Amino acid sequence: MGARIGVIGAGQVGAAAAYLLSGTAGVSDVVLVDVNTARAAGEAADIGHAAAFGNAARVSEGGYADLAGASVVVITAGASLQPGQTRLQLVQKNLGIADNVVEQVLRAAPDTVLLFATNPVDVMPALAVLRWGVPASRAIGTGCMLDSTRFRDRLAHHLKVAPGAVHAYVYGEHGDSQVLHWSSAVAGGVPILSFAEQLGRPIDAALQQTMAEDVRDAAYRIKAGKGVSNFGIGGCIARLVHALVADEQGVFPVSTFMPEVLGVRDTCVSLPHVLGAGGASHAFMPPLSATEGEALAASAAVVATTLREGMAALPPRTA
């Protein structure tokens, strides 16, 4: 018997996540919840028909009560990023939506792990912790997991090697202040800049800047071309859910609420965490160059300010 997974939001991100979750090992049941019940029912039926071609989880439309016993609830509900808009500019509207969602999820599944994909994703885990008392280990943002995959893909494309041969991470905000951790990037255990030099495909400072911009702006380019970025984040969600339900104890760059990061109080940025059945471990601080340390502290401060202002705008809890 596998795990029950809830997905809140049947838009294109939620539908992509539900589809990929339907084929994720360890998942037996996916419940798709949306205020538009007809859309949720249609997506669930369509995904179920695709899933019927293989051994896959049961996918159904349901309400919050159907989340009882869910191991993980994925929250994708919220306004989408519009052209020219930053993720942080969505904060007030989407915090209000997420606040209502978290309240209803916790009524049905008080011990579930909350996995947030709603933007600004770095703020959402803090909402669950500070407003609803969810342990930090059970309120996780997808954070820079997808950015790290994009970083690896960009490096692999330049080096002409398989993406799986590259280990590289992005930390901080899932947004414009993110920090590419060049000092830990490796291929085959060789520091990435040395590997590139030995391969005859050097990565100078100008190319590093170009790669950083490519990774940071990937979602904006995708949305400009097709209107939505859904498959990448769907794959990210499915990968993280598998780590959680399989008690994998893998290490991933996700975001959780932290009382302090590099002198910045009450923030929520991506750092390495171990993921397993209980949720996320505490964050691990990687070695940082002086430049990386300054950039990560600045990124943490950006999120802390957004979090503080967003939480202040929420109405008082009534219960």
Beta strands, then each sheet from edge to edge (+ up, - down):
strand 1: 3-8
strand 2: 27-33
strand 3: 58-61
strand 4: 72-75
strand 5: 113-116
strand 6: 139-141
strand 7: 166-167
strand 8: 170-171
strand 9: 179-180
strand 10: 186-187
strand 11: 190-191
strand 12: 250-255
strand 13: 258-261
strand 14: 264-267
strand 15: 270-276
strand 16: 279-280
sheet 1: 3+ 2+ 1+ 4+ 5+ 6+
sheet 2: 7+ 10- 11+
sheet 3: 8+ 9-
sheet 4: 12+ 15- 16+
sheet 5: 13+ 14-
end
